[in-house]
Amino acid sequence: MRRIKWIVLITVIAVSAFAFTQTERYFEIAKSLDIFATLFKEVNAYYVDDVDPQKLIRKSIDSMLESLDPYTDYIPEDELENFRVTTTGQYAGIGALIGVIGNKTIITHPYKNFPANKAGVKVGDEIIAIDGKNVQGKSTPEVSTLLKGPARTEVELKLRRNGRPTDLVIKIKREKITISNLAYAGLVG
């Protein structure tokens, strides 16, 4: 019986010590976050130049994760779709590459057998508007985001094509697009 009391007592002490260290750890985390928030508010309010709060927070997050290892990274919500495309090669859209040439957003490559190609979109077509939103002067990522969306939803493109007196309006149903990897084989000399 006496032995059981000692085991119970040792167990209680061990659990208490663990709980205390966990509580102490959470206290340190809360204290550090409070210091960070206070410092951030002070810099935002009193720094000699205007600061971009989002940029400052992003830099803080990136620096924190960089101190851990080279593989841990933060992907903001607005970059998540591009990350998925990069890692899986899949997205829902019209199936065309775009680029900015001379301040114009141009279709550079409609993928064969995908919605843009099937709808008659051609290399060199200039995208004027997407779903009624003027895209002239917008960056490639901004236009790309407008072209992507849930599969089986419709997107309306207003295109300008060389040699045509009027702009084209084409409705395209987005599909799941899978970009296949390029196969390569070679002989090392």
C-alpha positions as CSV (number, residue, x, y, z in Angstrom):
1,M,0.0,0.0,0.0
2,R,2.8,2.3,0.9
3,R,4.5,1.7,-2.4
4,I,1.3,2.7,-4.3
5,K,1.2,6.0,-2.4
6,W,4.7,6.7,-3.5
7,I,3.9,5.9,-7.1
8,V,0.8,8.1,-7.0
9,L,2.8,10.9,-5.3
10,I,5.6,10.7,-8.0
11,T,2.9,10.6,-10.7
12,V,1.2,13.7,-9.3
13,I,4.5,15.6,-9.1
14,A,5.5,14.6,-12.7
15,V,2.1,15.7,-14.0
16,S,2.2,18.9,-12.1
17,A,5.7,19.7,-13.4
18,F,4.6,19.0,-16.9
19,A,1.5,21.2,-16.6
20,F,3.6,23.9,-15.0
21,T,6.1,23.9,-17.9
22,Q,3.3,23.9,-20.5
23,T,1.6,26.8,-18.6
24,E,5.0,28.6,-18.5
25,R,5.5,28.0,-22.2
26,Y,2.1,29.5,-23.1
27,F,2.8,32.4,-20.9
28,E,6.1,33.0,-22.7
29,I,4.3,32.8,-26.1
30,A,1.6,35.2,-25.0
31,K,4.2,37.6,-23.6
32,S,6.2,37.5,-26.8
33,L,3.1,38.1,-28.9
34,D,2.1,41.0,-26.7
35,I,5.6,42.6,-27.1
36,F,5.4,42.1,-30.9
37,A,2.0,43.7,-31.1
38,T,3.1,46.7,-29.0
39,L,6.2,47.2,-31.0
40,F,4.3,46.9,-34.3
41,K,1.7,49.5,-33.1
42,E,4.6,51.9,-32.1
43,V,6.4,51.5,-35.4
44,N,3.2,52.0,-37.3
45,A,2.3,55.1,-35.4
46,Y,5.6,56.8,-34.8
47,Y,8.1,55.7,-37.5
48,V,9.5,58.6,-39.5
49,D,8.1,57.2,-42.8
50,D,4.8,55.5,-43.6
51,V,5.0,51.7,-43.3
52,D,3.0,49.1,-45.1
53,P,1.6,47.0,-42.3
54,Q,1.0,43.9,-44.5
55,K,4.5,44.0,-45.9
56,L,5.9,44.4,-42.3
57,I,3.9,41.4,-41.0
58,R,4.8,39.3,-44.1
59,K,8.5,40.1,-43.5
60,S,8.1,39.1,-39.9
61,I,6.5,35.8,-40.7
62,D,9.0,35.0,-43.4
63,S,11.9,35.7,-41.1
64,M,10.4,33.6,-38.3
65,L,10.0,30.6,-40.6
66,E,13.4,31.1,-42.2
67,S,15.0,30.7,-38.8
68,L,13.5,27.2,-38.5
69,D,14.7,25.5,-41.7
70,P,14.8,26.2,-45.4
71,Y,11.6,24.2,-46.1
72,T,9.0,25.7,-43.9
73,D,7.1,28.4,-45.8
74,Y,4.0,30.6,-45.5
75,I,1.7,30.8,-48.4
76,P,-0.9,33.6,-48.2
77,E,-4.5,32.8,-49.3
78,D,-4.1,35.0,-52.4
79,E,-1.1,32.9,-53.6
80,L,-2.6,29.5,-52.7
81,E,-4.1,28.8,-56.2
82,N,-0.7,29.4,-57.8
83,F,0.9,27.1,-55.3
84,R,-1.6,24.4,-56.1
85,V,-0.9,24.7,-59.8
86,T,2.8,24.6,-59.3
87,T,2.7,21.5,-57.0
88,T,-0.1,19.5,-58.7
89,G,-0.2,20.9,-62.3
90,Q,-4.0,21.2,-62.0
91,Y,-6.3,24.2,-61.9
92,A,-9.8,25.1,-63.2
93,G,-9.7,27.7,-66.0
94,I,-9.9,28.1,-69.7
95,G,-6.6,26.3,-70.6
96,A,-4.5,29.1,-72.1
97,L,-1.2,30.9,-71.3
98,I,-1.3,34.6,-71.2
99,G,1.4,37.3,-71.2
100,V,1.8,41.1,-71.3
101,I,3.2,42.3,-74.5
102,G,3.5,46.1,-75.0
103,N,1.0,46.8,-72.2
104,K,-1.6,44.5,-73.6
105,T,-2.6,41.1,-72.2
106,I,-2.2,38.6,-75.0
107,I,-3.1,34.9,-75.4
108,T,0.3,33.3,-75.9
109,H,-0.7,29.7,-76.1
110,P,-4.2,28.1,-75.9
111,Y,-3.7,24.5,-74.9
112,K,-5.0,22.0,-77.5
113,N,-8.3,20.3,-76.6
114,F,-9.1,22.6,-73.7
115,P,-11.9,25.2,-73.4
116,A,-10.1,28.3,-74.9
117,N,-8.9,26.2,-77.9
118,K,-12.4,24.7,-78.4
119,A,-14.0,28.2,-78.2
120,G,-11.8,29.4,-81.0
121,V,-9.3,31.6,-79.0
122,K,-6.2,32.1,-81.0
123,V,-2.5,33.0,-80.2
124,G,-2.2,36.8,-80.4
125,D,-5.8,37.6,-79.2
126,E,-5.8,40.6,-76.9
127,I,-7.9,40.2,-73.7
128,I,-9.9,43.5,-73.3
129,A,-12.3,42.4,-70.6
130,I,-13.2,39.4,-68.4
131,D,-16.9,39.1,-67.2
132,G,-17.3,42.8,-68.1
133,K,-14.2,43.9,-66.1
134,N,-11.7,45.9,-68.1
135,V,-8.2,44.2,-67.8
136,Q,-6.2,46.7,-69.8
137,G,-3.1,47.7,-67.7
138,K,-3.6,44.8,-65.2
139,S,-0.7,42.4,-64.4
140,T,-0.6,38.9,-65.6
141,P,-1.4,37.4,-62.2
142,E,-4.4,39.6,-61.8
143,V,-5.8,38.6,-65.2
144,S,-4.9,35.0,-64.6
145,T,-6.9,35.1,-61.3
146,L,-10.0,36.4,-63.2
147,L,-9.7,33.6,-65.8
148,K,-9.6,30.9,-63.1
149,G,-12.5,29.8,-61.1
150,P,-14.5,26.7,-60.2
151,A,-14.8,24.0,-62.9
152,R,-18.1,24.1,-65.0
153,T,-18.6,27.8,-64.4
154,E,-18.8,30.2,-67.3
155,V,-16.5,33.2,-68.0
156,E,-17.0,35.8,-70.7
157,L,-14.0,37.2,-72.6
158,K,-14.0,40.3,-74.7
159,L,-11.1,39.8,-77.2
160,R,-9.5,42.0,-79.8
161,R,-8.1,40.1,-82.8
162,N,-5.9,41.6,-85.5
163,G,-7.7,41.9,-88.8
164,R,-11.2,42.1,-87.3
165,P,-13.0,45.4,-87.2
166,T,-15.0,44.6,-84.0
167,D,-14.1,42.9,-80.8
168,L,-15.2,39.3,-80.1
169,V,-17.2,38.2,-77.1
170,I,-16.8,34.6,-76.3
171,K,-18.3,32.6,-73.4
172,I,-16.1,29.7,-72.2
173,K,-17.0,27.1,-69.6
174,R,-14.0,26.5,-67.3
175,E,-12.7,23.0,-66.9
176,K,-10.2,21.3,-64.7
177,I,-6.9,21.8,-66.5
178,T,-4.0,19.4,-66.0
179,I,-0.7,20.5,-67.3
180,S,1.4,17.4,-68.2
181,N,5.0,17.2,-67.3
182,L,7.5,17.4,-70.1
183,A,9.2,14.1,-70.7
184,Y,13.0,14.2,-71.2
185,A,15.5,11.5,-71.8
186,G,19.1,12.0,-72.6
187,L,22.5,10.4,-72.5
188,V,25.2,11.8,-70.3
189,G,28.4,12.0,-72.2
